[in-house]
Amino acid sequence: EKGGYDYFMLKEIAEQPRAVADTLLGRIDAAGSLSLDEVRITASELREMDKVVIVACGTAFHAGLIAKYAIEHWTRIPCEVELASEFRYRDPILDPRTLVVAISQSGETMDTLMALRHAREQGAKVLAICNTNGSTIPRESDAVLYTHAGPEVAVASTKAFLTQLVACYLVALYLGQVRGTKWGDEIQAVVRDLSHIAGAVEEVLGTMEPVRDLARTLADKDTVLFLGRHVGYPVALEGALKLKELAYMHAEGFAAGELKHGPIALIEEDLPVVVVVPSPRGRSVLHDKVVSNIQEIRARGARTIVIAEEGDEAVVPYADHLVRIPVTPTLLQPLVATVPLQVFACELATARGNEVDQPRNLAKSVTVE
Ligand code: M6R
């Protein structure tokens, strides 16, 4: 049932191009417009929304953090992202013009369920992004957009994450479409890019052997840091979470711009630091800032593991290890940049003799608060 792979996690990593394609299937028509018929909130209700609040836990929360960039950029609707376990305890401001998006692979996570119940009690509409048909979270929501990742068995979420991202992009584009924002042309271009993205995920999967080799050489390290900016920041958080839960190593993700506000003090000789580099095209100012960050940490002895777009030559002199990812639009980069981090964590767990599919102390679905 593991389809020839040693672990479900490896099988699920490999299934990502299909999972991404399946989640897009039927949702973008030949004319490039979006139809989300499972979303039972009317277009006129959506036009009235003046705030989006995303609630989720763990990896799904990281998908939400990335969604915020897409939603605010494409729709100009303010978007907050909150850990479901924190949400209702701070008495959040909600009303019928708030769209709450609850993201959950299992659909049974108690923290997320309690957050959505609280939101509905306050009169907000809830849209669930979920991978499990008929589970509690979609049943209790006003609308649901299913991710079509197929069953995810490994405790560490991989393909569910990528499909959550796709679903979030679809929600963002759909909101942009029904509201007719000034980003119309850009949205059409993104719709086209999204329909090719499964191929880019496939491409990156084909180049992971050096990442595995590198991971094995780091098995005796205590700490790995992850840095990113913009959508690369949540990717860094996700890379760190994967490493914690699988390799039982100390791992932390930072916003690269925060380095000088504290974390740079952690840098010491030969400390592995994974850096997710934004595309040099488009908003190149972000790219250049991250390249400076790489220089800064390397000057202090860090061993830099740089994840950068194909053709980005500026990073080459400062990368002790260079992992190439396909050229993708900035907001979609997490779909390809996350893959090496999943492979990295899985290989490190294996090298350290850990149980990959069932890490200690964790459950696939956390049904208690
Ligand atoms: O089923 P959910 O998406 O609601 O689960 C949320 C988290 O418990 C989950 O993403 C967890 O962080 C994973 N083990 C991460 O790999």
Boltz pocket constraint, residues with backbone or C-beta under 6 A from the ligand:
constraints:
  - pocket:
      binder: B
      contacts: [[A, 57], [A, 58], [A, 59], [A, 60], [A, 103], [A, 104], [A, 105], [A, 106], [A, 107], [A, 108], [A, 109], [A, 112], [A, 155], [A, 156], [A, 157], [A, 158], [A, 245], [A, 363], [A, 364], [A, 365], [A, 366]]
      max_distance: 6.0
